[in-house]
Amino acid sequence: MKAYSFLSQGFSGLLRVAGNALFGKCRPLVGGIAITDRCNLHCLQCAVSNRGMPDMGLDEILTGLKRLREMGIRALFVEGGEPFLWQDGENELEDVVANARIMGFRSIVVYTNGTFPIETSADAVFVSLDGLKHTNDRLRGKSYDAVVSNIKDSPHPKLLINFTINRTNEPEIEPFCDEVSRIDHIRGVFFYFYTPYRGADDFFLDREERAGVIERILRLKSTGCRILNSAAALRGVRDDTWDRPTSLCYLYADNRLYRCCRHIGNEDTCRNCGYLGYAELHFMARLRPSAILSAARCL
């Protein structure tokens, strides 16, 4: 979903996308910065947080933001760990957002587990939920009620849900979409697939199984459900026609700049990648109308 922040840059963003497509360029469109490794949840399926890495200080974050900006990137996502946990002296997440804005980032998105009050001047906030209450709490720890309460209490006008599909929660896709459709604060749901960073396990869905799930999501979209994944990207993932790793997104984490993600070079992880935001980037850069329109709906 990180891809969706790009189009809020307006005409200049569209020119960059069109230039990539028309002239065969691969200029990066989106940048991310992981400001902390720490998370207050210990989700069973997570392999990217609580690894014991120290937080970056504000000066180190500004260095990372400068490097992303020098690459021409103006769409930024801020993540963790849990970014609302980040502090450096008196500086908190909002200071990161404010500095990014001053540096010229035109679209800023925050990714959170939703267990803290959702108060930020970022352009959009994506909140993670991975199923109905019982399943979400089994996967992520007892948090569902608090997250939904924080969503309802938040003054932010652009709240969206991230749902990472795995073997445990895939039966709940349809009832989950129905349940969150009743929460006015939620503008839509974006689906990922579980990525087996530690190798195939009981959470992993293989390509054939993913294809069946994608057909269900496409049917839900056709009924008007607020699903933010584009039809172009969903079909591309189903048919395995999207490129990875990508040069359209860079991540600054652990004081390093990574092309695509921190696991670049791991062929098994890359082949089984479930990060469908990068599929959106792939098809947006190829000017697929549904990918562009889905991006525009997000912000």
C-alpha positions as CSV (number, residue, x, y, z in Angstrom):
1,M,0.0,0.0,0.0
2,K,2.9,2.3,0.2
3,A,2.4,2.8,-3.5
4,Y,-0.8,4.7,-2.9
5,S,0.8,7.8,-1.4
6,F,2.4,8.7,-4.7
7,L,-0.5,10.2,-6.6
8,S,-1.3,12.7,-3.9
9,Q,1.7,14.6,-5.3
10,G,-0.6,15.6,-8.1
11,F,0.6,16.6,-11.6
12,S,4.3,16.3,-10.8
13,G,3.8,12.8,-9.5
14,L,1.8,11.8,-12.6
15,L,4.6,13.2,-14.8
16,R,7.2,11.0,-13.0
17,V,5.0,7.9,-13.5
18,A,4.4,8.7,-17.1
19,G,8.1,9.5,-17.7
20,N,9.0,6.1,-16.3
21,A,6.5,4.4,-18.6
22,L,7.1,6.3,-21.8
23,F,10.9,6.5,-21.6
24,G,11.7,3.1,-20.0
25,K,13.1,4.8,-16.9
26,C,12.9,3.3,-13.4
27,R,13.2,6.3,-11.2
28,P,12.0,5.6,-7.6
29,L,8.5,6.7,-6.8
30,V,8.2,6.0,-3.1
31,G,10.5,6.0,-0.1
32,G,10.1,4.5,3.3
33,I,11.9,5.1,6.6
34,A,11.7,2.6,9.6
35,I,12.3,4.8,12.6
36,T,12.2,2.1,15.2
37,D,12.5,-1.6,15.5
38,R,10.5,-1.7,18.7
39,C,6.9,-2.8,18.8
40,N,4.5,-3.2,21.8
41,L,2.9,-6.2,20.1
42,H,4.5,-9.6,19.4
43,C,2.5,-10.9,16.4
44,L,3.0,-14.6,15.7
45,Q,3.5,-14.0,12.0
46,C,5.9,-11.0,12.3
47,A,9.6,-11.3,11.6
48,V,10.5,-7.7,11.0
49,S,10.1,-6.1,14.5
50,N,11.7,-6.5,17.9
51,R,15.0,-7.7,16.5
52,G,17.0,-5.8,19.1
53,M,18.0,-3.0,16.7
54,P,18.4,0.5,18.3
55,D,16.1,3.3,17.3
56,M,17.5,5.9,15.0
57,G,18.0,9.4,16.5
58,L,16.4,12.4,14.8
59,D,19.7,13.4,13.1
60,E,20.0,9.9,11.7
61,I,16.4,10.0,10.5
62,L,17.0,13.4,8.8
63,T,20.0,11.9,7.1
64,G,17.8,9.1,5.7
65,L,15.2,11.6,4.6
66,K,17.8,13.7,2.8
67,R,19.0,10.6,0.9
68,L,15.5,9.7,-0.2
69,R,14.8,13.3,-1.2
70,E,18.0,13.5,-3.3
71,M,16.7,10.5,-5.3
72,G,13.7,12.6,-6.3
73,I,11.3,10.8,-4.0
74,R,8.5,13.0,-2.6
75,A,6.1,10.3,-1.3
76,L,7.1,8.9,2.1
77,F,5.9,6.2,4.4
78,V,7.0,6.1,8.0
79,E,7.0,2.7,9.8
80,G,8.5,0.6,12.6
81,G,8.2,-1.5,14.6
82,E,5.5,0.8,15.9
83,P,6.3,4.4,15.0
84,F,4.2,5.9,17.8
85,L,6.8,4.4,20.2
86,W,9.6,6.4,18.7
87,Q,11.2,9.1,20.8
88,D,14.5,11.0,20.8
89,G,14.6,13.3,23.8
90,E,11.5,15.4,23.4
91,N,11.1,14.5,19.8
92,E,8.2,12.2,18.8
93,L,6.7,10.8,15.6
94,E,5.0,14.1,14.8
95,D,8.5,15.8,14.7
96,V,9.5,13.3,12.1
97,V,6.4,14.1,10.0
98,A,6.9,17.8,10.4
99,N,10.6,17.6,9.4
100,A,9.7,15.5,6.3
101,R,7.2,18.1,5.3
102,I,9.7,20.9,5.7
103,M,12.2,18.9,3.5
104,G,9.7,18.8,0.7
105,F,7.9,15.4,1.0
106,R,4.4,16.1,-0.4
107,S,2.7,12.9,0.7
108,I,3.4,11.3,4.1
109,V,1.8,8.0,5.3
110,V,2.2,6.4,8.7
111,Y,1.8,2.7,9.4
112,T,0.7,1.7,12.9
113,N,-0.7,-1.2,14.8
114,G,-3.4,1.2,16.1
115,T,-2.9,0.6,19.8
116,F,-2.0,4.2,20.5
117,P,-4.2,7.2,19.9
118,I,-4.1,7.9,16.2
119,E,-3.2,11.6,16.1
120,T,-0.8,12.8,13.4
121,S,-0.7,15.4,10.6
122,A,0.4,12.7,8.1
123,D,-1.7,12.5,5.0
124,A,-3.0,9.0,5.7
125,V,-2.7,6.4,8.3
126,F,-2.8,2.6,7.7
127,V,-3.9,0.6,10.7
128,S,-3.2,-3.2,10.9
129,L,-5.9,-5.6,11.7
130,D,-5.6,-9.3,10.7
131,G,-9.1,-10.7,11.0
132,L,-12.2,-10.6,13.2
133,K,-11.7,-10.1,16.9
134,H,-10.9,-13.7,18.0
135,T,-8.5,-14.4,15.1
136,N,-6.8,-11.0,15.2
137,D,-6.2,-11.3,19.0
138,R,-4.8,-14.8,18.5
139,L,-2.4,-13.6,15.9
140,R,-1.5,-10.1,17.2
141,G,-2.2,-10.3,20.9
142,K,-5.3,-9.0,22.6
143,S,-5.7,-5.7,20.8
144,Y,-8.7,-5.7,18.5
145,D,-11.1,-3.7,20.8
146,A,-8.5,-1.1,21.6
147,V,-7.6,-0.6,17.9
148,V,-11.2,-0.3,16.8
149,S,-11.8,2.2,19.7
150,N,-8.8,4.3,18.6
151,I,-10.0,4.3,15.0
152,K,-13.4,5.5,16.1
153,D,-11.9,8.1,18.4
154,S,-9.4,9.4,15.9
155,P,-9.9,12.8,14.3
156,H,-7.9,11.8,11.3
157,P,-9.9,11.9,8.1
158,K,-8.0,9.2,6.2
159,L,-7.8,5.9,8.0
160,L,-7.3,2.6,6.1
161,I,-6.8,-1.0,7.2
162,N,-4.0,-3.3,6.3
163,F,-5.0,-6.9,6.4
164,T,-2.2,-9.5,5.9
165,I,-3.7,-12.7,4.6
166,N,-2.3,-16.0,6.0
167,R,-3.7,-19.5,6.3
168,T,-5.2,-18.7,9.7
169,N,-7.3,-15.7,8.7
170,E,-8.1,-16.2,5.0
171,P,-11.5,-17.7,5.8
172,E,-12.5,-14.4,7.4
173,I,-11.9,-12.1,4.5
174,E,-15.5,-11.7,3.5
175,P,-17.0,-11.3,7.1
176,F,-14.1,-8.9,8.0
177,C,-14.9,-6.7,5.0
178,D,-18.5,-6.6,6.0
179,E,-17.7,-5.8,9.6
180,V,-15.3,-2.9,8.9
181,S,-17.7,-1.5,6.3
182,R,-19.9,-0.5,9.2
183,I,-17.2,1.7,10.7
184,D,-17.5,5.1,9.1
185,H,-14.0,6.2,10.0
186,I,-12.5,3.4,7.8
187,R,-12.1,4.4,4.1
188,G,-11.1,0.9,2.9
189,V,-9.1,-2.2,3.3
190,F,-5.8,-3.1,1.6
191,F,-4.8,-6.7,1.5
192,Y,-1.3,-8.2,1.6
193,F,-0.2,-11.8,1.7
194,Y,2.0,-13.2,4.5
195,T,5.6,-13.2,3.3
196,P,7.6,-16.2,4.7
197,Y,10.8,-14.4,5.7
198,R,11.7,-17.4,7.9
199,G,10.8,-20.0,5.2
200,A,7.5,-21.7,4.4
201,D,5.5,-22.4,7.5
202,D,1.9,-22.9,8.7
203,F,1.0,-19.3,7.8
204,F,2.2,-19.5,4.2
205,L,-0.2,-19.7,1.2
206,D,1.4,-21.0,-2.0
207,R,0.8,-19.4,-5.4
208,E,-2.2,-21.6,-6.2
209,E,-3.8,-20.9,-2.9
210,R,-3.2,-17.2,-3.3
211,A,-4.8,-17.3,-6.7
212,G,-8.0,-18.7,-5.2
213,V,-8.0,-16.0,-2.5
214,I,-7.5,-13.3,-5.1
215,E,-10.5,-14.5,-7.1
216,R,-12.5,-14.0,-3.9
217,I,-11.2,-10.5,-3.4
218,L,-12.0,-9.6,-7.0
219,R,-15.6,-10.8,-6.5
220,L,-15.8,-8.7,-3.3
221,K,-14.6,-5.7,-5.3
222,S,-17.2,-6.3,-7.9
223,T,-19.9,-6.0,-5.2
224,G,-18.7,-2.6,-4.1
225,C,-16.8,-3.5,-1.0
226,R,-14.2,-0.9,-0.1
227,I,-11.1,-2.8,-1.2
228,L,-8.2,-0.6,-2.2
229,N,-6.1,-3.2,-4.1
230,S,-6.5,-2.5,-7.8
231,A,-7.9,-5.1,-10.2
232,A,-4.7,-4.8,-12.3
233,A,-2.4,-5.6,-9.4
234,L,-4.5,-8.4,-8.0
235,R,-4.6,-10.1,-11.4
236,G,-0.9,-9.5,-11.8
237,V,-0.1,-11.2,-8.5
238,R,-2.5,-14.0,-9.4
239,D,-0.7,-14.5,-12.7
240,D,2.8,-13.7,-11.3
241,T,3.4,-11.0,-13.8
242,W,4.9,-8.3,-11.5
243,D,8.6,-7.6,-11.2
244,R,10.5,-8.1,-7.9
245,P,12.7,-6.8,-6.5
246,T,11.8,-3.3,-7.6
247,S,13.7,-0.1,-8.1
248,L,10.6,1.9,-7.7
249,C,10.8,2.0,-3.9
250,Y,13.7,2.4,-1.4
251,L,13.7,1.9,2.3
252,Y,16.0,3.6,4.8
253,A,16.3,1.4,7.9
254,D,19.1,0.6,10.4
255,N,21.0,3.6,9.0
256,R,21.2,1.9,5.6
257,L,19.5,2.5,2.3
258,Y,17.8,-0.6,0.8
259,R,16.4,-1.0,-2.7
260,C,13.0,-2.6,-2.4
261,C,13.3,-4.0,1.1
262,R,15.7,-5.2,3.8
263,H,15.5,-8.8,2.4
264,I,16.7,-8.0,-1.1
265,G,19.0,-10.8,-2.3
266,N,16.9,-13.6,-0.6
267,E,15.5,-15.3,-3.7
268,D,13.0,-17.4,-1.8
269,T,11.6,-14.5,0.1
270,C,11.4,-12.4,-3.1
271,R,9.7,-15.1,-5.1
272,N,7.1,-15.6,-2.3
273,C,6.7,-11.9,-1.6
274,G,3.3,-10.9,-0.4
275,Y,3.8,-7.2,-0.3
276,L,1.1,-6.2,-2.7
277,G,1.9,-2.5,-2.4
278,Y,4.9,-3.2,-4.7
279,A,2.6,-4.9,-7.2
280,E,0.6,-1.6,-7.2
281,L,3.7,0.3,-8.0
282,H,4.6,-2.1,-10.8
283,F,1.2,-1.6,-12.5
284,M,0.9,2.1,-11.7
285,A,4.3,2.7,-13.4
286,R,2.9,0.9,-16.4
287,L,-0.1,3.3,-16.5
288,R,-2.7,0.7,-15.8
289,P,-5.9,2.7,-15.2
290,S,-7.2,0.7,-12.3
291,A,-4.0,1.0,-10.4
292,I,-3.9,4.7,-10.9
293,L,-7.6,5.1,-10.0
294,S,-7.2,2.9,-6.9
295,A,-4.2,5.0,-5.8
296,A,-6.2,8.2,-6.2
297,R,-9.0,6.8,-4.1
298,C,-6.7,6.3,-1.2
299,L,-5.8,9.9,-0.5
